[in-house]
Amino acid sequence: MVLNELLSFLLVWISLNTNYETSKFDFPVNVVKPIVIQEMVCGGKCPVVAFFSKDRGIFISEMDLSDICNQSILLHEVIHALQINSNLEDAFKEKEAYELQNKFLEDLSLKNDM
């Protein structure tokens, strides 16, 4: 799946399953080599494959975006982008992003009889 098509699909799914105003999503999605993210987040090798920066957008490692698990990683980061003006504490933002990521995986798994 092409990144722009996937992003549109994810934003529709988010709009149907949350109260977030997805039309306000206006962040770049940067697909980069894993080491780029690892250096940015950890200063070296670490297990991080994606993250959101309010100043620079979403960074996601080069990966097969036709895989629903990888799609769910991007969804998780899109949720963080939509949380930008939320009053939730960071721990609750992370909890919400993981809960929605899991719901997405469950929905697509059921839909695809997986």
C-alpha atoms as one frame of an Amber mdcrd trajectory, in Angstrom:
protein
   0.000   0.000   0.000   1.323   3.432  -0.922   2.016   5.697   2.062  -0.549
   8.384   1.104  -3.276   5.783   0.588  -2.426   4.142   3.892  -2.445   7.469
   5.698  -5.893   8.280   4.260  -7.162   4.846   5.319  -5.780   5.288   8.842
  -7.297   8.754   9.208 -10.713   7.420   8.173 -10.390   4.565  10.667  -9.398
   7.032  13.405 -12.306   9.351  12.595 -14.728   6.417  12.856 -13.283   5.115
  16.116 -12.353   8.264  18.058 -13.426  11.843  18.584 -10.242  13.234  17.030
 -10.636  15.805  14.276  -8.595  14.013  11.628  -9.021  16.834   9.107  -6.556
  18.782  11.271  -3.793  16.214  10.721  -1.073  18.189   8.975   2.259  16.574
   9.781   4.818  15.108   7.416   5.449  11.372   7.555   9.153  10.705   7.092
  10.132   7.178   6.067  13.782   6.714   6.998  16.352   4.014   7.632  16.023
   2.508  11.132  19.411   3.841  12.234  18.199   7.422  11.643  15.408   6.965
  14.189  17.661   5.123  16.603  20.203   7.960  16.522  17.501  10.617  16.963
  15.713   8.907  19.840  18.410   6.924  21.632  21.712   8.313  20.380  22.532
   4.845  19.016  21.158   1.398  18.421  17.822   0.710  20.167  14.471  -0.987
  19.386  12.545   2.191  18.441  11.040   1.952  14.927   8.855   5.092  14.892
   8.183   8.282  16.805   6.352  11.593  16.608   7.963  15.000  16.937   5.621
  18.002  17.136   8.251  20.067  15.313   9.260  17.556  12.626   6.338  15.159
  12.190   6.249  11.382  12.191   9.347   9.316  11.603   8.873   5.661  10.706
  11.458   3.102   9.700  11.491   1.700   6.188   9.203  -1.322   6.429   6.539
  -3.252   4.537   3.476  -1.040   4.983   1.181  -3.686   3.516   1.654  -5.590
   6.802  -1.090  -4.669   9.274   1.295  -4.767  12.227   3.447  -2.143  10.519
   0.327  -0.167   9.616  -0.618  -0.181  13.286   2.746   1.368  14.179   2.006
   4.290  11.863  -1.514   4.552  13.302   0.009   4.763  16.799   2.167   7.713
  15.750  -0.734   9.426  13.961  -2.670   9.199  17.232   0.213  10.967  18.981
   0.092  13.702  16.336  -3.638  14.141  16.920  -3.057  14.296  20.681  -0.887
  17.402  20.256  -3.440  19.730  21.871  -4.747  17.166  24.328  -4.564  17.847
  28.039  -3.794  14.192  28.763  -0.605  13.436  30.638   2.058  11.667  28.576
   1.449   8.293  30.213  -2.245   8.458  29.299  -1.443   9.568  25.745   0.721
   6.473  25.362  -1.967   4.265  26.905  -4.583   5.627  24.508  -2.306   5.205
  21.487  -1.640   1.562  22.399  -5.330   0.866  23.054  -6.283   2.271  19.643
  -3.422   0.423  17.980  -4.695  -2.838  19.508  -8.290  -2.074  18.461  -7.080
  -1.416  14.910  -5.221  -4.736  14.845  -8.255  -6.560  16.199 -10.624  -4.895
  13.711  -8.449  -5.666  10.706  -7.715  -9.194  11.893 -11.440  -9.940  12.193
 -12.205  -8.256   8.878  -9.513 -10.293   7.111 -10.384 -13.535   8.945  -6.963
 -13.736  10.548
